[in-house]
């Protein structure tokens, strides 16, 4: 039989018969003290969650939010993040073919989206991280507008964005000034919608791939890098025309577009110079994602002064732009698929 060392016991047991009653008392007292100590530690462990449980919560939250594009370290953040839409929703379909011969009218599109008003939409099953204003400078392109809206609304909704589309139309029959129309459109949109970023979108470019995110970006981003009219290539390095996205504050820092380019051409190249002179510059979407179908249109009157204006663009950018634009709003109306802003310039 294995002998247990006396030193393992809390109280030494003596074999003398005369002292047995004292030793028994010592043993009982020791056992009581030992049990009290155990109970104290047990109750303390109930009052504070174990680190193992805490780590389990942290790891579960981090793994969950990593899938949603957001990391967090506590349960409160986890509950908030459950409401956020995914950065890359399962509703995306990738590249599609644009049918330029479709015969849908604006009324057909309105009928397909009965709940829409003012061209605004947001997901109901999650909270979007992006509030985006899309400004379309416009004049006499109804067929193009119909085609663009037919594809653009589903495109934006698959990306689960909180967005609003503004159609900024130049009133009258005077010479077209796209820069002024976009500047005025921006100022009026800012009064109506608390957006984080703004996209200036030509009416004759339809996006082909919903992986080209219209969500907000931390720098200005040229999105239409590969239009079909240029064989899905970027025509020249400094090109920023077509579809261009800005963080709200960056558009103001470059003082928006120039107001001096009457007729077609020049205002986008002027913007490229403003962006190059800024501390943030601009980025461009990869050609594989920045594909757009270019809609055909009639030849436009070019601006004969555009090259001379471009030479002086850098020196005039602080005084010529969104901070000093003369315009008058003729009307703002709800066309369901968009907010229509009619502008005299």
Secondary structure by P-SEA (a helix, b strand, c coil): cbbbbcccccbbbbccccaaaaaaaaaaaaaaaaaaaaaaaaaaaaacccaaaaaaaaaaaaaaaaaaccccccaaaaaaacccccccccccccbbbbcccccccaaaaaaacccccccbbbbcccccccbbbbbbbccccaaaaaaaaacaaaaaaaacccbbbbbbcccccccccaaaaaaaaaaaaaacccccccccccccccccccccccccccccccccccccccccccccccccccbbbbcaaaaaaaccccccccccccaaaaaaaaaaacccccccccccccbbbbbbbcccccccaaaaaaaacccccccccccbbbbbbcccccccccbbbbbcc
